[in-house]
């Protein structure tokens, strides 16, 4: 979750499926730990580097993989594990989107962002940010 101290949350619109808004997300690469993956995905999807400010919240979610994402996984994989990270910024920053994954971004008030995201775990992470909503 990337957010500003003013209570705005960064959302990214995926190329596929259309209209799917989310925070920075990603998958572990072979041999990679969650902290390294979070740093890599942050940079790949936004162009931001924040190794000293990105921190794990300790929140871990387990959820069923939705049909739209199932082809990305091995046939016998049905559940995903999600590690929640936060990055607080003093103010909005320009974002360099990974054009193959995302087509747009928005900085939204946290309450609005929570209503716009498609994922319930994404919504919960927004609602638990250390900002006033």
MDAnalysis code that builds the backbone (N, CA, C; Angstrom):
import MDAnalysis as mda
import numpy as np

u = mda.Universe.empty(399, n_residues=133, atom_resindex=np.repeat(np.arange(133), 3), trajectory=True)
u.add_TopologyAttr("name", ["N", "CA", "C"] * 133)
u.add_TopologyAttr("resid", np.arange(1, 134))
u.add_TopologyAttr("resname", ["UNK", "UNK", "UNK", "UNK", "UNK", "UNK", "UNK", "UNK", "UNK", "UNK", "UNK", "UNK", "UNK", "UNK", "UNK", "UNK", "UNK", "UNK", "UNK", "UNK", "UNK", "UNK", "UNK", "UNK", "UNK", "UNK", "UNK", "UNK", "UNK", "UNK", "UNK", "UNK", "UNK", "UNK", "UNK", "UNK", "UNK", "UNK", "UNK", "UNK", "UNK", "UNK", "UNK", "UNK", "UNK", "UNK", "UNK", "UNK", "UNK", "UNK", "UNK", "UNK", "UNK", "UNK", "UNK", "UNK", "UNK", "UNK", "UNK", "UNK", "UNK", "UNK", "UNK", "UNK", "UNK", "UNK", "UNK", "UNK", "UNK", "UNK", "UNK", "UNK", "UNK", "UNK", "UNK", "UNK", "UNK", "UNK", "UNK", "UNK", "UNK", "UNK", "UNK", "UNK", "UNK", "UNK", "UNK", "UNK", "UNK", "UNK", "UNK", "UNK", "UNK", "UNK", "UNK", "UNK", "UNK", "UNK", "UNK", "UNK", "UNK", "UNK", "UNK", "UNK", "UNK", "UNK", "UNK", "UNK", "UNK", "UNK", "UNK", "UNK", "UNK", "UNK", "UNK", "UNK", "UNK", "UNK", "UNK", "UNK", "UNK", "UNK", "UNK", "UNK", "UNK", "UNK", "UNK", "UNK", "UNK", "UNK", "UNK", "UNK", "UNK"])
u.atoms.positions = np.array([
    [0.838, -1.168, 0.000],
    [0.000, 0.000, 0.000],
    [0.888, 1.238, 0.000],
    [0.730, 2.072, -0.988],
    [1.474, 3.323, -1.059],
    [0.479, 4.434, -0.756],
    [0.807, 5.259, 0.216],
    [-0.111, 6.316, 0.620],
    [0.661, 7.557, 1.028],
    [-0.045, 8.689, 1.010],
    [0.574, 9.946, 1.438],
    [0.138, 10.258, 2.865],
    [0.893, 11.113, 3.508],
    [0.552, 11.519, 4.867],
    [-0.753, 12.315, 4.896],
    [-1.184, 12.809, 3.726],
    [-2.466, 13.508, 3.625],
    [-3.639, 12.536, 3.487],
    [-3.357, 11.244, 3.446],
    [-4.426, 10.241, 3.395],
    [-4.845, 9.802, 2.013],
    [-3.979, 10.011, 1.017],
    [-4.274, 9.554, -0.339],
    [-3.589, 8.213, -0.587],
    [-4.246, 7.363, -1.359],
    [-3.740, 6.030, -1.663],
    [-3.517, 5.918, -3.164],
    [-2.404, 5.307, -3.547],
    [-2.108, 5.082, -4.963],
    [-2.803, 3.814, -5.426],
    [-3.582, 3.934, -6.496],
    [-4.184, 2.776, -7.144],
    [-3.710, 2.713, -8.586],
    [-3.558, 1.487, -9.078],
    [-3.130, 1.224, -10.448],
    [-4.238, 0.471, -11.167],
    [-4.505, 0.851, -12.420],
    [-5.501, 0.144, -13.218],
    [-4.795, -0.876, -14.108],
    [-5.185, -2.129, -13.977],
    [-4.578, -3.201, -14.756],
    [-4.991, -3.114, -16.226],
    [-4.132, -3.611, -17.089],
    [-4.461, -3.740, -18.501],
    [-5.600, -4.758, -18.644],
    [-5.469, -5.890, -17.972],
    [-6.473, -6.957, -17.974],
    [-6.710, -7.403, -16.543],
    [-7.905, -7.650, -16.108],
    [-9.146, -7.327, -16.775],
    [-9.413, -5.824, -16.733],
    [-10.118, -5.329, -17.714],
    [-10.404, -3.901, -17.829],
    [-11.142, -3.399, -16.593],
    [-10.753, -2.210, -16.138],
    [-11.423, -1.595, -15.000],
    [-11.045, -2.158, -13.649],
    [-10.001, -2.966, -13.592],
    [-9.567, -3.601, -12.345],
    [-8.508, -2.713, -11.689],
    [-8.875, -2.111, -10.570],
    [-7.980, -1.220, -9.835],
    [-7.415, -1.938, -8.619],
    [-6.139, -1.688, -8.339],
    [-5.469, -2.358, -7.228],
    [-4.266, -1.538, -6.779],
    [-3.691, -1.982, -5.674],
    [-2.416, -1.413, -5.232],
    [-1.300, -2.139, -5.977],
    [-0.065, -1.821, -5.669],
    [1.067, -2.569, -6.218],
    [0.942, -4.012, -5.734],
    [1.062, -4.946, -6.655],
    [0.999, -6.368, -6.306],
    [2.085, -7.096, -7.074],
    [2.272, -8.350, -6.755],
    [3.255, -9.126, -7.502],
    [3.435, -10.503, -6.926],
    [4.316, -11.234, -7.530],
    [4.596, -12.599, -7.123],
    [6.075, -12.762, -6.835],
    [6.362, -13.702, -5.960],
    [7.750, -14.038, -5.666],
    [8.388, -14.701, -6.881],
    [9.608, -14.334, -7.163],
    [10.376, -15.060, -8.168],
    [11.094, -16.199, -7.454],
    [11.515, -17.190, -8.208],
    [12.156, -18.362, -7.624],
    [13.332, -17.950, -6.739],
    [13.326, -18.395, -5.470],
    [14.406, -18.114, -4.537],
    [14.337, -16.740, -3.882],
    [13.335, -15.967, -4.184],
    [13.208, -14.601, -3.670],
    [12.392, -14.600, -2.377],
    [12.759, -13.737, -1.431],
    [11.946, -13.608, -0.216],
    [10.944, -12.467, -0.396],
    [9.982, -12.392, 0.514],
    [8.895, -11.422, 0.378],
    [9.404, -9.980, 0.411],
    [10.384, -9.672, 1.261],
    [10.905, -8.302, 1.327],
    [11.531, -7.881, -0.005],
    [12.330, -8.770, -0.579],
    [12.968, -8.456, -1.860],
    [11.930, -8.320, -2.975],
    [10.921, -9.192, -2.956],
    [9.857, -9.117, -3.965],
    [9.100, -7.803, -3.850],
    [8.828, -7.367, -2.636],
    [8.101, -6.104, -2.436],
    [8.896, -4.930, -3.006],
    [10.196, -4.909, -2.761],
    [11.053, -3.844, -3.301],
    [11.061, -3.878, -4.826],
    [11.220, -5.071, -5.376],
    [11.282, -5.221, -6.830],
    [9.966, -4.806, -7.480],
    [8.850, -5.289, -6.942],
    [7.543, -4.966, -7.518],
    [7.234, -3.476, -7.405],
    [7.604, -2.869, -6.296],
    [7.407, -1.429, -6.129],
    [8.099, -0.679, -7.265],
    [9.347, -1.037, -7.524],
    [10.096, -0.359, -8.581],
    [9.530, -0.681, -9.970],
    [9.263, -1.972, -10.234],
    [8.773, -2.363, -11.560],
    [7.437, -1.703, -11.910],
    [6.543, -1.588, -10.930],
    [5.200, -1.099, -11.216],
    [5.028, 0.409, -11.070],
    [5.962, 1.073, -10.365],
    [5.794, 2.511, -10.124],
    [7.024, 3.350, -10.443],
    [8.189, 2.723, -10.506],
    [9.431, 3.466, -10.670],
    [9.959, 4.024, -9.359],
    [9.265, 3.766, -8.249],
    [9.704, 4.270, -6.935],
    [10.703, 3.318, -6.298],
    [11.688, 3.896, -5.628],
    [12.640, 3.114, -4.837],
    [12.558, 3.622, -3.406],
    [12.354, 2.708, -2.476],
    [12.167, 3.130, -1.090],
    [12.582, 2.034, -0.123],
    [13.762, 1.479, -0.309],
    [14.178, 0.341, 0.510],
    [14.179, 0.638, 2.001],
    [14.446, 1.878, 2.376],
    [14.508, 2.213, 3.795],
    [13.142, 2.586, 4.374],
    [12.122, 2.774, 3.526],
    [10.812, 3.212, 4.017],
    [9.696, 2.202, 3.797],
    [9.918, 1.198, 2.975],
    [8.915, 0.166, 2.730],
    [8.991, -0.838, 3.867],
    [7.862, -1.086, 4.519],
    [7.930, -2.029, 5.631],
    [6.763, -3.012, 5.623],
    [7.072, -4.206, 6.086],
    [6.063, -5.257, 6.204],
    [5.170, -4.950, 7.391],
    [3.871, -5.113, 7.204],
    [2.922, -4.851, 8.293],
    [2.760, -6.062, 9.208],
    [3.191, -7.218, 8.734],
    [2.960, -8.457, 9.479],
    [1.633, -9.111, 9.103],
    [0.826, -8.412, 8.322],
    [-0.454, -8.958, 7.884],
    [-0.211, -9.909, 6.714],
    [-0.732, -11.117, 6.849],
    [-0.623, -12.130, 5.800],
    [-2.031, -12.623, 5.499],
    [-2.396, -12.615, 4.234],
    [-3.728, -13.056, 3.804],
    [-3.614, -14.315, 2.967],
    [-4.586, -15.191, 3.107],
    [-4.696, -16.388, 2.276],
    [-6.052, -16.321, 1.590],
    [-6.067, -16.522, 0.274],
    [-7.329, -16.450, -0.443],
    [-7.312, -17.344, -1.670],
    [-8.499, -17.723, -2.112],
    [-8.651, -18.523, -3.318],
    [-8.300, -17.683, -4.538],
    [-7.614, -18.277, -5.477],
    [-7.264, -17.588, -6.715],
    [-8.526, -17.477, -7.575],
    [-8.826, -16.262, -8.000],
    [-10.033, -16.049, -8.806],
    [-9.798, -16.568, -10.230],
    [-10.861, -16.987, -10.907],
    [-10.712, -17.575, -12.243],
    [-9.908, -16.723, -13.229],
    [-10.035, -15.396, -13.175],
    [-9.307, -14.537, -14.124],
    [-7.796, -14.690, -13.999],
    [-7.289, -15.044, -12.806],
    [-5.850, -15.143, -12.581],
    [-5.345, -16.592, -12.612],
    [-6.252, -17.559, -12.642],
    [-5.879, -18.975, -12.542],
    [-4.845, -19.401, -13.590],
    [-4.905, -18.942, -14.852],
    [-3.913, -19.387, -15.847],
    [-2.463, -19.021, -15.493],
    [-2.254, -18.102, -14.569],
    [-0.895, -17.703, -14.184],
    [-0.226, -18.706, -13.245],
    [-0.995, -19.658, -12.738],
    [-0.513, -20.585, -11.719],
    [-0.504, -22.013, -12.243],
    [0.257, -22.860, -11.550],
    [0.258, -24.285, -11.873],
    [-1.161, -24.830, -11.658],
    [-1.552, -25.836, -12.407],
    [-2.925, -26.344, -12.326],
    [-3.386, -26.751, -10.923],
    [-2.469, -27.221, -10.087],
    [-2.865, -27.693, -8.750],
    [-2.819, -26.595, -7.678],
    [-2.492, -25.359, -8.069],
    [-2.433, -24.252, -7.112],
    [-3.778, -23.531, -7.115],
    [-4.414, -23.491, -5.936],
    [-5.739, -22.876, -5.821],
    [-5.797, -21.724, -4.824],
    [-4.761, -21.593, -4.005],
    [-4.752, -20.568, -2.965],
    [-3.491, -19.722, -3.089],
    [-3.616, -18.465, -2.718],
    [-2.506, -17.538, -2.771],
    [-2.228, -17.008, -1.370],
    [-0.979, -16.702, -1.108],
    [-0.585, -16.056, 0.138],
    [-0.119, -14.656, -0.203],
    [-0.633, -13.675, 0.522],
    [-0.359, -12.275, 0.248],
    [0.262, -11.634, 1.485],
    [1.391, -10.955, 1.296],
    [2.077, -10.239, 2.369],
    [1.838, -8.751, 2.155],
    [1.388, -8.064, 3.186],
    [1.024, -6.657, 3.055],
    [2.185, -5.766, 3.496],
    [2.541, -4.822, 2.618],
    [3.589, -3.837, 2.878],
    [2.991, -2.443, 2.766],
    [3.637, -1.497, 3.425],
    [3.197, -0.107, 3.367],
    [4.376, 0.803, 3.066],
    [4.074, 1.852, 2.329],
    [5.050, 2.895, 2.048],
    [4.358, 4.233, 2.225],
    [4.789, 5.012, 3.210],
    [4.243, 6.342, 3.459],
    [5.109, 7.373, 2.753],
    [4.475, 8.240, 1.990],
    [5.166, 9.313, 1.286],
    [4.695, 10.656, 1.835],
    [5.566, 11.616, 1.861],
    [5.190, 12.949, 2.337],
    [4.125, 13.571, 1.434],
    [4.207, 13.289, 0.150],
    [3.252, 13.835, -0.816],
    [3.192, 12.930, -2.036],
    [2.229, 13.207, -2.908],
    [2.113, 12.448, -4.157],
    [3.417, 12.498, -4.935],
    [3.689, 11.430, -5.648],
    [4.822, 11.415, -6.557],
    [4.345, 10.948, -7.919],
    [5.056, 11.382, -8.958],
    [4.755, 10.894, -10.297],
    [5.123, 9.419, -10.359],
    [4.330, 8.672, -11.089],
    [4.498, 7.227, -11.178],
    [4.869, 6.848, -12.605],
    [5.845, 5.957, -12.751],
    [6.242, 5.419, -14.051],
    [5.646, 4.017, -14.159],
    [4.515, 3.914, -14.851],
    [3.797, 2.648, -14.953],
    [4.546, 1.626, -15.802],
    [4.392, 0.364, -15.429],
    [4.851, -0.759, -16.240],
    [3.742, -0.988, -17.265],
    [3.955, -0.527, -18.499],
    [2.902, -0.461, -19.503],
    [2.281, -1.809, -19.871],
    [2.977, -2.911, -19.639],
    [2.399, -4.216, -19.952],
    [1.424, -4.666, -18.876],
    [1.501, -4.052, -17.700],
    [0.623, -4.449, -16.593],
    [-0.459, -3.424, -16.277],
    [-0.117, -2.131, -16.356],
    [-1.040, -1.087, -15.922],
    [-1.171, 0.016, -16.966],
    [-2.378, 0.583, -17.031],
    [-2.614, 1.627, -18.025],
    [-2.892, 2.992, -17.410],
    [-3.108, 3.038, -16.100],
    [-3.447, 4.301, -15.474],
    [-3.146, 4.217, -13.983],
    [-3.015, 5.374, -13.359],
    [-2.904, 5.408, -11.901],
    [-3.658, 6.605, -11.371],
    [-4.036, 6.507, -10.109],
    [-4.751, 7.593, -9.436],
    [-4.309, 7.667, -7.982],
    [-4.248, 8.871, -7.479],
    [-4.104, 9.113, -6.045],
    [-5.496, 9.472, -5.549],
    [-6.052, 8.683, -4.665],
    [-7.417, 8.892, -4.190],
    [-7.453, 8.958, -2.666],
    [-8.432, 9.697, -2.115],
    [-8.631, 9.628, -0.667],
    [-8.842, 8.157, -0.272],
    [-8.328, 7.772, 0.866],
    [-8.351, 6.366, 1.268],
    [-9.751, 5.758, 1.228],
    [-10.756, 6.469, 1.700],
    [-12.117, 5.922, 1.708],
    [-12.608, 5.647, 0.291],
    [-12.279, 6.521, -0.649],
    [-12.671, 6.333, -2.048],
    [-11.881, 5.164, -2.651],
    [-10.605, 5.107, -2.369],
    [-9.765, 4.013, -2.872],
    [-10.279, 2.667, -2.382],
    [-10.676, 2.592, -1.116],
    [-11.175, 1.334, -0.549],
    [-12.419, 0.854, -1.283],
    [-13.224, 1.779, -1.775],
    [-14.426, 1.392, -2.512],
    [-14.140, 1.042, -3.963],
    [-13.017, 1.523, -4.490],
    [-12.721, 1.311, -5.908],
    [-11.967, 0.015, -6.181],
    [-11.201, -0.485, -5.223],
    [-10.414, -1.696, -5.479],
    [-11.316, -2.916, -5.624],
    [-10.873, -3.850, -6.442],
    [-11.646, -5.061, -6.705],
    [-11.417, -6.138, -5.645],
    [-10.268, -6.140, -5.028],
    [-9.894, -7.185, -4.077],
    [-10.319, -6.833, -2.648],
    [-10.927, -7.789, -1.965],
    [-11.325, -7.548, -0.576],
    [-10.112, -7.408, 0.337],
    [-9.035, -8.129, 0.047],
    [-7.841, -7.996, 0.887],
    [-7.173, -6.644, 0.650],
    [-7.260, -6.138, -0.572],
    [-6.753, -4.811, -0.877],
    [-7.561, -3.764, -0.108],
    [-8.873, -3.929, -0.112],
    [-9.766, -3.026, 0.614],
    [-9.418, -3.016, 2.111],
    [-9.249, -4.206, 2.683],
    [-8.910, -4.305, 4.110],
    [-7.586, -3.622, 4.420],
    [-6.596, -3.792, 3.537],
    [-5.286, -3.159, 3.756],
    [-5.402, -1.643, 3.742],
    [-6.241, -1.105, 2.872],
    [-6.443, 0.341, 2.820],
    [-7.107, 0.822, 4.119],
    [-8.126, 0.092, 4.547],
    [-8.862, 0.501, 5.750],
    [-8.029, 0.405, 7.024],
    [-6.930, -0.350, 6.969],
    [-6.046, -0.481, 8.127],
    [-4.777, 0.366, 8.035],
    [-4.726, 1.279, 7.084],
    [-3.579, 2.189, 7.004],
    [-3.564, 3.104, 8.223],
    [-2.379, 3.510, 8.659],
    [-2.291, 4.378, 9.834],
    [-2.583, 5.852, 9.511],
    [-3.732, 6.074, 8.858],
    [-4.176, 7.424, 8.497],
    [-5.651, 7.534, 8.851],
    [-6.118, 8.739, 8.950],
    [-7.538, 8.973, 9.226],
    [-8.323, 8.819, 7.933],
    [-9.338, 7.975, 7.971],
    [-10.161, 7.724, 6.778],
    [-11.527, 8.361, 6.974],
])
